[in-house]
Amino acid sequence: MAYYSVLEVTPTNQGWGADYARVANPLVVQYEGKYLARTSNHQRLEGETENVTLRIIIEWPSKEAAIGFMNDPAYAPHLEARTKGSISQHYLIEGKDDLA
């Protein structure tokens, strides 16, 4: 079953971005993830949330793939850099409809 990472990222320090992408992008592919969106072009249609600079959606083939990516030792220092250099939220969403 597919899972989706939905991230909201607002950098507070720009120094981590280029190195992060250089490592994260091939690791996403290694874990069979697919970027569906990586954009600062988004609009809130309802509700109240903080202003977010970047929204990212990644499709994973399974929960295990998403967790494997997050726990990969090669990713750990880059996750730490993103965490320290941004305000980030990351949600892992199961690709099913519980209300159907």
MIVODREN-500230 format. One line per 2 residues: number of its first residue (from 1); their letters; for each residue x, z, y of N, C-alpha, C, O. Coordinates in Angstrom, 3 decimals, decimal comma. Each point is the difference from the previous one (the first is absolute). Last residue first. Example, Ala and Ser with C-alpha at 12.3 -4.5 7.8 and 13.67 -1.06 7.14 Angstrom:
% residues 2
2> sa> 12,850 7,080 -2,250 0,820 0,060 1,190 -0,770 0,730 1,090 0,509 0,169 1,108 ~ -0,219 -0,239 -6,828 -0,890 0,000 1,190 0,900 0,000 1,200 1,036 0,665 -0,019
This chain:
% residues 100
100> al> -14,553 3,139 5,338 -0,702 -1,156 -0,571 -0,927 0,432 -1,104 -0,676 -0,835 -0,600 ~ 3,886 3,533 3,245 -1,415 0,017 0,415 -0,813 -1,161 -0,569 -1,187 -0,140 0,295
98> dd> 6,025 0,925 -0,810 -0,696 1,130 -0,623 -1,497 0,023 0,330 -0,760 0,740 -0,625 ~ 4,702 -4,568 0,394 -1,167 0,348 0,808 -0,777 1,099 -0,715 -0,763 -0,272 -0,927
96> kg> 6,296 -1,312 1,010 -1,273 -0,025 -0,713 -1,114 0,442 0,925 0,249 0,588 1,052 ~ 5,098 -0,647 -0,928 -0,784 -1,208 0,277 -1,259 -0,075 -0,833 -0,141 -0,891 -0,837
94> ei> 3,171 5,186 2,896 -0,331 -0,695 -1,239 -0,932 -1,159 0,313 -0,958 0,156 0,758 ~ 4,637 2,114 2,596 -1,429 -0,176 -0,248 -0,207 -0,799 -1,282 0,540 -1,095 -0,160
92> ly> 3,120 4,146 3,401 -0,027 -0,831 -1,197 -1,447 -0,039 -0,469 -0,598 1,031 -0,311 ~ 3,214 0,013 5,296 -1,090 0,261 -0,929 0,154 -0,930 -1,190 0,309 -1,178 0,179
90> hq> 2,630 3,235 4,293 0,014 -0,934 -1,132 -1,080 0,442 -0,974 0,020 1,120 -0,510 ~ 2,064 -0,422 5,952 -0,999 0,412 -0,984 0,036 -1,050 -1,099 0,079 -1,195 0,287
88> si> 3,376 2,807 4,126 -0,497 -0,880 -1,063 -1,058 0,690 -0,845 0,054 1,205 -0,246 ~ 3,465 -1,245 4,803 -1,189 0,744 -0,412 -0,685 -0,930 -0,989 -0,442 -1,087 0,372
86> sg> 5,877 0,979 0,518 -1,336 -0,512 0,307 -1,044 1,073 -0,280 0,271 1,022 -0,630 ~ 4,548 -0,753 -0,395 -0,008 -0,867 1,172 -1,351 -0,570 0,356 -0,086 -0,976 0,745
84> kt> 1,056 3,921 -4,568 0,600 0,657 1,162 -0,131 -0,824 1,273 -0,030 0,556 1,098 ~ -1,556 -2,389 -5,169 -0,719 1,246 0,242 0,527 0,714 1,242 -0,780 0,507 0,806
82> ra> 3,017 -4,354 -2,342 -1,310 -0,347 0,568 -0,768 1,254 0,365 -0,612 0,075 1,066 ~ 4,696 0,539 -3,282 0,235 -0,526 1,357 -1,316 -0,369 0,673 -0,185 0,276 1,185
80> el> 0,014 1,091 -5,691 0,361 1,130 0,859 0,218 -0,460 1,442 -0,435 0,667 0,939 ~ -0,274 -3,949 -4,140 -1,237 0,748 0,201 0,266 1,180 0,926 -0,788 0,278 0,904
78> hp> 4,475 -2,588 -2,270 -0,745 -0,814 0,970 -1,368 0,606 0,280 -0,496 -0,071 1,124 ~ 3,432 1,945 -4,421 0,555 0,201 1,343 -0,757 -0,773 1,080 -0,013 0,405 1,163
76> ay> -1,570 -0,869 -5,780 -0,056 1,372 0,539 0,620 0,155 1,391 -0,649 0,585 0,868 ~ 0,533 -4,581 -3,950 -0,927 0,080 1,126 0,068 1,344 0,721 -0,321 0,081 1,186
74> ap> 2,812 -1,067 -5,167 0,506 -0,897 1,053 -0,877 0,070 1,246 0,464 -0,296 1,101 ~ -1,710 2,713 -5,070 1,137 0,610 0,703 0,565 -0,876 1,117 0,511 0,521 0,992
72> dn> -5,714 -0,519 -2,615 1,242 -0,701 -0,313 1,158 0,616 0,787 -0,104 0,159 1,217 ~ -4,748 0,970 -1,051 0,975 0,908 -0,611 1,328 -0,676 -0,331 0,896 0,652 -0,537
70> mf> -4,668 -3,036 2,447 0,200 1,167 0,864 1,098 0,920 -0,520 0,687 0,648 0,790 ~ -1,971 -4,392 -3,452 0,625 -0,425 1,253 0,331 1,206 0,868 1,124 0,130 0,484
68> gi> -3,594 0,725 -4,331 1,372 -0,376 -0,332 0,773 -0,441 1,225 1,151 0,394 0,191 ~ -5,744 0,426 0,208 0,743 1,257 -0,083 1,463 -0,284 -0,338 0,898 0,660 0,523
66> aa> -3,762 -4,349 -0,501 0,070 0,566 1,353 0,831 1,280 0,011 0,847 0,188 0,873 ~ -1,735 -2,181 -5,041 0,901 -0,849 0,792 0,175 0,571 1,404 1,115 0,049 0,519
64> ek> -4,225 2,025 -3,383 1,365 0,279 -0,429 1,017 -0,829 0,791 1,082 0,488 0,325 ~ -5,723 -1,228 0,201 0,410 1,226 0,681 1,459 0,306 -0,320 0,755 0,444 0,866
62> sp> -2,083 -5,552 -1,154 -0,417 1,253 -0,636 0,436 1,176 0,864 0,819 -0,141 0,908 ~ -0,145 -4,411 0,444 -0,723 -0,293 -1,245 -0,527 1,254 -0,693 -0,893 -0,080 -0,843
60> we> 1,417 -0,495 6,278 0,825 0,319 -1,160 -0,775 -0,319 -1,267 -1,226 0,105 -0,006 ~ 1,230 -1,301 5,711 -0,727 0,011 -1,265 0,994 0,236 -1,130 1,035 -0,661 -0,073
58> ii> -1,035 1,938 5,570 0,737 -0,537 -1,132 -0,887 0,103 -1,230 -0,572 1,056 -0,271 ~ 0,400 -0,746 6,047 -0,763 0,087 -1,243 0,826 -0,695 -1,080 0,390 -1,159 0,145
56> ir> 0,156 3,364 5,243 0,563 -0,717 -1,137 -0,919 0,203 -1,193 -0,469 1,110 -0,252 ~ 0,975 -0,522 6,087 -0,787 0,274 -1,207 0,515 -0,916 -1,099 0,277 -1,178 0,227
54> lt> 1,512 3,261 4,890 0,085 -0,957 -1,100 -0,877 0,452 -1,148 -0,014 1,176 -0,363 ~ 0,034 1,210 4,616 0,740 -1,213 0,338 -0,120 -1,065 -1,081 -0,228 -1,170 0,305
52> vn> -3,422 5,069 1,189 1,028 -0,272 -0,999 0,669 -1,311 0,351 -0,671 -0,968 0,358 ~ -2,692 5,117 1,882 0,501 -1,361 0,131 1,178 -0,162 -0,945 0,910 0,828 -0,011
50> et> -4,626 2,751 -1,316 1,121 -0,191 0,907 0,314 -1,484 0,121 -0,300 -0,782 -0,902 ~ -4,704 1,981 -0,246 1,299 0,236 -0,610 1,064 -0,160 1,068 -0,271 -0,476 1,102
48> eg> -5,433 0,394 -1,987 1,029 0,450 0,930 1,264 0,291 -0,788 0,016 0,886 -0,855 ~ -4,647 -4,335 0,043 0,705 1,245 -0,239 1,040 0,309 1,057 0,247 -0,788 0,912
46> el> -1,560 -4,344 -1,936 -0,801 1,217 0,106 0,861 1,214 -0,283 1,092 -0,115 -0,558 ~ 0,762 -4,243 1,080 -1,396 -0,387 0,191 -0,935 1,204 0,050 -1,089 -0,083 0,567
44> rq> 6,584 -1,269 0,426 -0,907 1,010 -0,543 -1,427 -0,427 0,317 -0,329 -0,281 1,153 ~ 4,696 -2,990 -1,806 -0,971 0,524 0,962 -0,886 1,019 -0,700 -0,513 -0,259 -1,088
42> hn> 5,645 -2,740 0,753 -1,155 0,619 -0,641 -0,871 0,628 1,066 0,452 0,286 1,109 ~ 4,546 -2,591 -1,747 -1,222 -0,609 0,515 -1,190 0,559 -0,784 -0,399 -0,563 -1,020
40> st> 5,009 1,374 0,062 -0,381 0,853 1,123 -1,273 -0,531 0,650 -0,482 0,565 0,982 ~ 2,413 -1,131 -6,318 -0,321 -0,525 1,321 -0,266 1,104 1,024 -0,465 1,093 -0,323
38> ra> 0,943 -2,743 -4,972 1,004 0,805 0,724 -0,120 -0,464 1,438 0,599 -1,002 0,389 ~ -3,348 0,176 -5,505 0,021 0,033 1,468 1,140 0,903 0,455 0,232 1,069 -0,566
36> ly> -0,666 -2,262 -3,949 -1,208 -0,701 0,431 -0,078 -0,049 1,512 -0,559 -0,938 0,571 ~ 4,649 1,557 -4,484 -0,477 0,337 1,338 -1,231 -0,847 0,307 0,059 -1,228 -0,061
34> kg> 1,636 2,779 -4,851 -0,196 -1,172 0,858 -0,524 0,478 1,346 -1,035 0,661 0,079 ~ 3,779 1,251 -4,995 -0,898 0,171 1,129 -0,068 -1,279 0,823 0,886 -0,851 -0,063
32> ey> 1,808 2,084 -4,016 -1,121 -0,945 -0,060 -1,045 0,244 1,071 -1,174 -0,323 -0,176 ~ 5,624 2,393 -0,424 -1,107 0,751 -0,590 -1,302 -0,802 -0,003 -1,086 0,558 -0,162
30> qv> 4,977 -2,489 2,032 0,453 0,508 -1,298 -1,115 0,744 -0,721 -0,114 -0,088 -1,222 ~ -0,589 -1,335 5,695 -0,070 -1,117 -0,956 0,388 0,477 -1,405 -0,646 -0,367 -0,981
28> vl> 1,144 3,460 4,418 -1,427 -0,280 -0,168 -0,180 -1,116 -1,027 -0,848 0,101 -0,887 ~ 5,199 0,814 2,185 -0,516 1,013 -0,918 -1,503 -0,163 -0,214 -0,490 0,212 -1,109
26> pn> 2,773 -2,995 4,245 0,273 -0,373 -1,392 -0,486 1,038 -1,012 -0,327 -0,350 -1,135 ~ -0,445 1,415 5,764 -0,634 -1,272 -0,384 0,335 -0,417 -1,433 -0,922 -0,293 -0,761
24> av> 2,958 4,214 2,866 -1,372 0,165 -0,493 -0,603 -1,309 -0,496 -0,683 -0,013 -1,024 ~ 5,100 0,151 3,074 -0,040 0,647 -1,314 -1,417 0,028 -0,571 -0,193 -0,277 -1,184
22> ra> 0,948 -1,590 5,486 0,981 -0,661 -0,855 -0,034 0,569 -1,419 0,200 -0,742 -0,962 ~ -2,794 2,742 4,438 -0,589 -1,244 -0,515 0,943 -0,697 -0,973 -0,444 -0,563 -1,000
20> yd> 2,081 4,432 3,186 -1,133 0,335 -0,863 -0,561 -1,263 -0,648 -0,158 -0,060 -1,219 ~ 3,466 -0,315 4,539 0,573 0,405 -1,277 -1,103 0,312 -1,009 0,138 -0,288 -1,189
18> ag> -1,489 -0,729 5,582 0,641 -1,170 -0,618 0,567 0,349 -1,374 -0,182 -0,760 -0,951 ~ -1,947 4,366 3,554 -0,852 -1,119 -0,413 0,687 -1,124 -0,736 -0,457 -0,388 -1,076
16> wg> 2,054 4,762 3,298 -0,138 -0,084 -1,449 -0,640 -1,303 -0,485 0,110 -0,323 -1,183 ~ 0,642 1,793 5,958 1,232 -0,231 -0,726 -0,139 -0,253 -1,490 0,908 -0,585 -0,591
14> qn> -4,184 1,770 4,358 0,069 -1,377 -0,486 1,181 -0,262 -0,927 0,067 -1,072 -0,601 ~ -3,367 5,418 1,820 1,404 -0,351 0,108 0,145 -1,380 -0,629 -0,357 -0,170 -1,166
12> tp> -3,764 1,966 1,229 0,434 0,870 1,087 1,483 -0,215 0,285 0,531 0,466 1,008 ~ -4,870 -3,468 -3,522 1,399 0,413 0,133 0,205 0,911 1,207 -0,565 -0,221 1,070
10> tv> -3,772 -0,595 -4,175 0,341 -0,074 1,419 1,440 0,496 0,146 0,251 1,203 -0,067 ~ -3,944 -2,863 -4,081 1,347 0,376 0,410 0,155 -0,192 1,506 -0,250 -1,082 0,531
8> el> -3,252 1,181 -5,169 -0,075 -0,017 1,462 1,336 0,530 0,482 0,369 1,128 -0,327 ~ -2,334 -3,319 -4,662 0,881 0,801 0,837 -0,314 -0,201 1,468 -0,355 -1,094 0,440
6> vs> -1,401 0,366 -5,854 -0,429 -0,258 1,376 0,795 0,958 0,872 -0,131 1,219 -0,107 ~ 0,165 -3,316 -5,234 0,610 0,900 0,975 -0,487 -0,436 1,364 0,100 -1,174 0,358
4> yy> -2,431 0,324 -5,338 0,385 -0,475 1,326 0,631 1,131 0,794 -0,573 1,081 0,137 ~ -0,608 -2,904 -5,627 0,021 1,095 0,975 0,517 -0,564 1,309 0,724 -0,995 0,017
2> am> -2,935 -1,053 -5,069 0,760 -0,074 1,246 -0,144 1,287 0,809 -1,028 0,675 -0,032 ~ 0,742 -1,111 -5,415 -0,843 0,000 1,174 0,891 0,000 1,240 1,011 0,701 0,050
